[in-house]
Each structure stands twice: as C-alpha cells, then as structure tokens.
C-alpha cells in the first residue's frame, strides 16, 4: 500500500476572516478553503439582539487565494446591505 501525503506551505493561510461593519450591520466575512485547495466566499452576520452569527450566503465562485475570496465576501456583504436599504427586509 502506498500513502500519498499532500504538502502544505505552513506560512500560507488556509482561511481568512474579517469583521465588517457596514450600514448598521455587523458582518463576518471569510475566504474559506475548499477540498480542491481553492477558496470560496462566505458571508455571515450578527443577528440582533442576541448577536448570534447566522449565515447569509456561501458563494459558488471559487478563488485562487483566501484573500481574493475574503475581498469578494466583503463586496457581497455590502451589496446585501444596499439591497435591503439598511433594514434587512428588502429583496436580494
């Protein structure tokens, strides 16, 4: 039996996450690594009044780096906030 080991660069980040406050919303945006080694964007928010974190979307688009996916997640969060006029009740 032959075992193959995938080597990882220990300096490379696997996931990146950042909090974004925008138009009264508190988002948790991230670039999360997929099994393929690529990254996708994830957008979550803190739901008042408990500040429980809820997932808004997991984007299907794949990115070569966690930083690229994180940047895209922040843009998606801003678009979400604008589409709702700040109250969370509009259409996406």
C-alpha positions as a Markdown table, in Angstrom:
| # | Residue | x | y | z |
|---|---|---|---|---|
| 1 | Unk | 0.0 | 0.0 | 0.0 |
| 2 | Unk | 1.3 | 3.4 | -1.0 |
| 3 | Unk | 0.4 | 6.5 | 1.0 |
| 4 | Unk | 0.5 | 9.9 | -0.6 |
| 5 | Unk | 0.9 | 12.9 | 1.6 |
| 6 | Unk | -0.2 | 16.4 | 0.4 |
| 7 | Unk | 2.4 | 19.0 | 1.4 |
| 8 | Unk | 1.2 | 22.4 | 2.7 |
| 9 | Unk | 3.0 | 25.6 | 3.0 |
| 10 | Unk | 2.9 | 26.3 | 6.7 |
| 11 | Unk | 3.1 | 30.1 | 6.0 |
| 12 | Unk | 0.1 | 30.1 | 3.8 |
| 13 | Unk | -3.2 | 30.8 | 5.5 |
| 14 | Unk | -5.9 | 28.2 | 4.9 |
| 15 | Unk | -8.8 | 30.6 | 5.8 |
| 16 | Unk | -9.1 | 34.3 | 6.3 |
| 17 | Unk | -11.8 | 36.1 | 8.2 |
| 18 | Unk | -12.7 | 39.7 | 9.0 |
| 19 | Unk | -15.5 | 41.6 | 10.7 |
| 20 | Unk | -17.1 | 44.3 | 8.6 |
| 21 | Unk | -19.4 | 47.0 | 10.0 |
| 22 | Unk | -21.5 | 48.5 | 7.2 |
| 23 | Unk | -24.7 | 50.5 | 7.1 |
| 24 | Unk | -25.5 | 49.4 | 10.7 |
| 25 | Unk | -24.9 | 45.7 | 10.0 |
| 26 | Unk | -22.1 | 43.6 | 11.6 |
| 27 | Unk | -20.9 | 41.1 | 9.0 |
| 28 | Unk | -18.4 | 38.3 | 9.5 |
| 29 | Unk | -16.8 | 37.8 | 6.0 |
| 30 | Unk | -14.4 | 35.0 | 5.2 |
| 31 | Unk | -12.4 | 33.2 | 2.5 |
| 32 | Unk | -12.7 | 29.5 | 3.3 |
| 33 | Unk | -10.7 | 26.7 | 1.7 |
| 34 | Unk | -12.5 | 24.1 | -0.2 |
| 35 | Unk | -11.3 | 20.4 | -0.5 |
| 36 | Unk | -9.9 | 21.3 | -4.0 |
| 37 | Unk | -7.5 | 23.8 | -2.4 |
| 38 | Unk | -9.4 | 26.8 | -3.9 |
| 39 | Unk | -11.4 | 29.2 | -1.8 |
| 40 | Unk | -15.0 | 30.4 | -1.7 |
| 41 | Unk | -16.5 | 33.5 | -0.1 |
| 42 | Unk | -18.8 | 33.2 | 3.0 |
| 43 | Unk | -20.9 | 36.0 | 4.5 |
| 44 | Unk | -22.4 | 35.8 | 7.9 |
| 45 | Unk | -23.9 | 38.4 | 10.2 |
| 46 | Unk | -24.6 | 39.1 | 13.8 |
| 47 | Unk | -28.3 | 38.9 | 14.4 |
| 48 | Unk | -29.7 | 41.3 | 17.0 |
| 49 | Unk | -30.5 | 41.2 | 19.8 |
| 50 | Unk | -28.5 | 38.1 | 20.7 |
| 51 | Unk | -25.6 | 38.7 | 18.3 |
| 52 | Unk | -26.0 | 35.1 | 17.2 |
| 53 | Unk | -24.0 | 34.6 | 14.0 |
| 54 | Unk | -26.1 | 33.5 | 11.0 |
| 55 | Unk | -25.0 | 32.5 | 7.5 |
| 56 | Unk | -26.2 | 34.8 | 4.7 |
| 57 | Unk | -24.5 | 33.1 | 1.8 |
| 58 | Unk | -21.8 | 30.7 | 0.7 |
| 59 | Unk | -20.8 | 31.8 | -2.8 |
| 60 | Unk | -20.2 | 29.2 | -5.5 |
| 61 | Unk | -17.5 | 31.2 | -7.2 |
| 62 | Unk | -14.0 | 29.8 | -6.5 |
| 63 | Unk | -10.9 | 32.0 | -5.9 |
| 64 | Unk | -7.2 | 31.1 | -6.0 |
| 65 | Unk | -6.4 | 32.6 | -2.6 |
| 66 | Unk | -8.1 | 33.2 | 0.7 |
| 67 | Unk | -7.5 | 37.0 | 0.3 |
| 68 | Unk | -9.3 | 37.1 | -3.0 |
| 69 | Unk | -12.3 | 35.2 | -1.5 |
| 70 | Unk | -12.3 | 37.5 | 1.5 |
| 71 | Unk | -12.4 | 40.6 | -0.7 |
| 72 | Unk | -15.3 | 39.2 | -2.7 |
| 73 | Unk | -17.1 | 38.3 | 0.5 |
| 74 | Unk | -16.9 | 41.9 | 1.7 |
| 75 | Unk | -18.3 | 43.1 | -1.6 |
| 76 | Unk | -21.2 | 40.6 | -1.3 |
| 77 | Unk | -21.9 | 41.8 | 2.2 |
| 78 | Unk | -22.1 | 45.5 | 1.0 |
| 79 | Unk | -24.4 | 44.5 | -1.9 |
| 80 | Unk | -26.6 | 42.6 | 0.5 |
| 81 | Unk | -26.9 | 45.7 | 2.8 |
| 82 | Unk | -27.6 | 48.1 | 0.0 |
| 83 | Unk | -30.3 | 45.8 | -1.5 |
| 84 | Unk | -32.1 | 45.9 | 1.9 |
| 85 | Unk | -31.9 | 49.6 | 2.4 |
| 86 | Unk | -30.4 | 49.0 | 5.8 |
| 87 | Unk | -33.4 | 47.3 | 7.4 |
| 88 | Unk | -32.9 | 43.7 | 6.3 |
| 89 | Unk | -36.4 | 43.5 | 4.7 |
| 90 | Unk | -35.7 | 44.2 | 1.0 |
| 91 | Unk | -35.0 | 41.8 | -1.8 |
| 92 | Unk | -31.6 | 40.4 | -2.7 |
